[in-house]
Amino acid sequence: MNDQVIIVGGGPAGSAAASLLARSGKKVLLLEKEVFPRFHIGESLLPFSHRMLMRIGAWEKVKNAGFMIKPGAEFALSNGRSLRRFWFGDSLDEPYDKTFQVERSKFDALLLDHAKESGASVLTGAAARDFREGPNGVEVEYERAGASERAQGQWLIDATGRGPFVGKILQLPKTDLGIPKKMAVYAHFRNVRRNPGKAAGNITVVRLSNGWFWLIPLDEEKTSVGMVRPISAFQNERGGPSELFEETVRGSRELRSRLEKAEPIGPYRTTADYTYRLERLAGSRWLAAGDAAGFLDPVFSSGVTIALEGGVAAAETVLGQPNGSRGFSPGQQREFTRRIHGLARRFSDMIQMFYDDRAFEVFMSPRPPQAMKAAITHLLAGSTALHPSLWLRVKLFYLLCGLQRRWRLAPALDYGS
Ligand SMILES: Cc1cc2nc3c(=O)[nH]c(=O)nc-3n(C[C@H](O)[C@H](O)[C@H](O)COP(=O)(O)OP(=O)(O)OC[C@H]3O[C@@H](n4cnc5c(N)ncnc54)[C@H](O)[C@@H]3O)c2cc1C
């Protein structure tokens, strides 16, 4: 059996795994069904993704690629009466004091090129169709230029995103994490009104009574704008998703003022998006990373950071196996699954908070204790290892959210236009 590692999917998770493995001397074959550059949604990074970009040796390339600098994240109410800004630099030092907004076609191509430059063999236009696990390795069947081909390897990393390759073939059960199903409709626009000064690069999240918008400045001209609402809102709409998008903009003072002169560049796209995870993320010869392991509601821009972390974790797990290994033991499989599930867990409480009207009142409170703000900024930056004193403050924040459900400690929010 060929001793290479086969990676399926060339998004951030696949490229991170391929880069780290190839730089560590492994033979790597990456199969990507699209030809890059290709469009992908998920354009706002978190500062703690930098740690993984450094680990795979791509940090300098990303830092110098000319992406829009994102110094913070802000949350506004749809009626424009309330705004909360979090500056990463208020609580974090370099290189976590700011991050980037990225056009994914460029960012993903940069990372895939980096994997190639690190020594991985990359086949684009190669769609994996099936795989078999044997006692000594895996065999992957893929299609390229109309022909069916096979590749053999020791290990397989599934980094295929939200239509998980291994998950589908093995029919692995998905757990719904109790966050209601949603749909997103989005496009790139020109002439979106920008924040003045330093805040021009921030991501703006505009909270509606039933959903939210993102505004992500991508370059001097282009802004990504998307709306996320429960699937039921789209089902009840007589027009299409873009009509609901435009109607919602007209109904919100905050969005009207930002999008008054906006013109779409390119088509509106839609994605049905809901939070789930696969319960099993490893087999004897395979590991799943990034969205192929599970998907989190995108409100806190966590997806790419988790994908990079998952790709690195998968590569480290393979690197930890001795040559000629008989496969991952059940204990190793459980350990890998626990590690990946843990990556998402730190965001899921925040997501639940965002969709809980009472808890969100605490988040938007005009006078939060400064110490709590620092803890929340760490979470918004995607920090993995919080200092115990910050964890205590995070716990205090969630305690206040819980108390708010019984007694109103923070003022009620009015979403009326
Ligand atoms: C509406 C929305 C908004 C989002 N906003 C953000 C955001 O602001 N910030 C953020 O960090 N994240 C965001 N995300 C999440 C983000 O898009 C993903 O978490 C991230 O792209 C996951 O990376 P990945 O490498 O796991 O998968 P992907 O980026 O999806 O890459 C998977 C790759 O696998 C390839 N592939 C699939 N099947 C096969 C096959 N059979 N054979 C070969 N190749 C295959 C695909 O072509 C693709 O290139 C958002 C998601 C949605 C839906």
PDBQT file of the ligand as one rigid body, heavy atoms in Angstrom, charges set to zero:
ROOT
HETATM    1  C1  LIG A 501     -23.740  31.792   5.291  1.00  0.00    +0.000 C 
HETATM    2  C2  LIG A 501     -22.395  31.461   5.851  1.00  0.00    +0.000 A 
HETATM    3  C3  LIG A 501     -21.572  32.467   6.333  1.00  0.00    +0.000 A 
HETATM    4  C4  LIG A 501     -20.310  32.152   6.862  1.00  0.00    +0.000 A 
HETATM    5  N1  LIG A 501     -19.513  33.156   7.338  1.00  0.00    +0.000 NA
HETATM    6  C5  LIG A 501     -18.306  32.843   7.879  1.00  0.00    +0.000 A 
HETATM    7  C6  LIG A 501     -17.415  33.860   8.322  1.00  0.00    +0.000 A 
HETATM    8  O1  LIG A 501     -17.693  35.055   8.218  1.00  0.00    +0.000 OA
HETATM    9  N2  LIG A 501     -16.221  33.483   8.852  1.00  0.00    +0.000 N 
HETATM   10  C7  LIG A 501     -15.859  32.162   8.960  1.00  0.00    +0.000 A 
HETATM   11  O2  LIG A 501     -14.767  31.867   9.475  1.00  0.00    +0.000 OA
HETATM   12  N3  LIG A 501     -16.669  31.178   8.515  1.00  0.00    +0.000 NA
HETATM   13  C8  LIG A 501     -17.872  31.487   7.981  1.00  0.00    +0.000 A 
HETATM   14  N4  LIG A 501     -18.664  30.495   7.491  1.00  0.00    +0.000 N 
HETATM   15  C9  LIG A 501     -18.209  29.101   7.627  1.00  0.00    +0.000 C 
HETATM   16  C10 LIG A 501     -17.132  28.759   6.591  1.00  0.00    +0.000 C 
HETATM   17  O3  LIG A 501     -17.648  28.953   5.302  1.00  0.00    +0.000 OA
HETATM   18  C11 LIG A 501     -16.694  27.302   6.754  1.00  0.00    +0.000 C 
HETATM   19  O4  LIG A 501     -16.686  26.949   8.120  1.00  0.00    +0.000 OA
HETATM   20  C12 LIG A 501     -15.318  27.013   6.165  1.00  0.00    +0.000 C 
HETATM   21  O5  LIG A 501     -15.300  27.293   4.800  1.00  0.00    +0.000 OA
HETATM   22  C13 LIG A 501     -14.962  25.519   6.396  1.00  0.00    +0.000 C 
HETATM   23  O6  LIG A 501     -13.769  25.195   5.747  1.00  0.00    +0.000 OA
HETATM   24  P1  LIG A 501     -13.508  23.680   5.266  1.00  0.00    +0.000 P 
HETATM   25  O7  LIG A 501     -12.138  23.645   4.739  1.00  0.00    +0.000 OA
HETATM   26  O8  LIG A 501     -13.912  22.746   6.318  1.00  0.00    +0.000 OA
HETATM   27  O9  LIG A 501     -14.564  23.445   4.097  1.00  0.00    +0.000 OA
HETATM   28  P2  LIG A 501     -14.746  24.234   2.730  1.00  0.00    +0.000 P 
HETATM   29  O10 LIG A 501     -14.184  25.593   2.819  1.00  0.00    +0.000 OA
HETATM   30  O11 LIG A 501     -16.186  24.097   2.373  1.00  0.00    +0.000 OA
HETATM   31  O12 LIG A 501     -13.855  23.421   1.696  1.00  0.00    +0.000 OA
HETATM   32  C14 LIG A 501     -14.231  22.120   1.299  1.00  0.00    +0.000 C 
HETATM   33  C15 LIG A 501     -13.630  21.861  -0.075  1.00  0.00    +0.000 C 
HETATM   34  O13 LIG A 501     -13.857  20.488  -0.396  1.00  0.00    +0.000 OA
HETATM   35  C16 LIG A 501     -14.171  20.376  -1.773  1.00  0.00    +0.000 C 
HETATM   36  N5  LIG A 501     -14.919  19.124  -1.950  1.00  0.00    +0.000 N 
HETATM   37  C17 LIG A 501     -16.174  18.831  -1.510  1.00  0.00    +0.000 A 
HETATM   38  N6  LIG A 501     -16.503  17.577  -1.855  1.00  0.00    +0.000 NA
HETATM   39  C18 LIG A 501     -15.439  17.073  -2.515  1.00  0.00    +0.000 A 
HETATM   40  C19 LIG A 501     -15.184  15.801  -3.128  1.00  0.00    +0.000 A 
HETATM   41  N7  LIG A 501     -16.087  14.802  -3.105  1.00  0.00    +0.000 N 
HETATM   42  N8  LIG A 501     -13.991  15.599  -3.745  1.00  0.00    +0.000 NA
HETATM   43  C20 LIG A 501     -13.052  16.597  -3.778  1.00  0.00    +0.000 A 
HETATM   44  N9  LIG A 501     -13.247  17.822  -3.220  1.00  0.00    +0.000 NA
HETATM   45  C21 LIG A 501     -14.436  18.046  -2.582  1.00  0.00    +0.000 A 
HETATM   46  C22 LIG A 501     -14.990  21.629  -2.060  1.00  0.00    +0.000 C 
HETATM   47  O14 LIG A 501     -14.980  21.961  -3.434  1.00  0.00    +0.000 OA
HETATM   48  C23 LIG A 501     -14.281  22.680  -1.181  1.00  0.00    +0.000 C 
HETATM   49  O15 LIG A 501     -13.299  23.389  -1.902  1.00  0.00    +0.000 OA
HETATM   50  C24 LIG A 501     -19.901  30.792   6.925  1.00  0.00    +0.000 A 
HETATM   51  C25 LIG A 501     -20.733  29.786   6.429  1.00  0.00    +0.000 A 
HETATM   52  C26 LIG A 501     -21.956  30.110   5.897  1.00  0.00    +0.000 A 
HETATM   53  C27 LIG A 501     -22.833  28.997   5.367  1.00  0.00    +0.000 C 
ENDROOT
TORSDOF 0
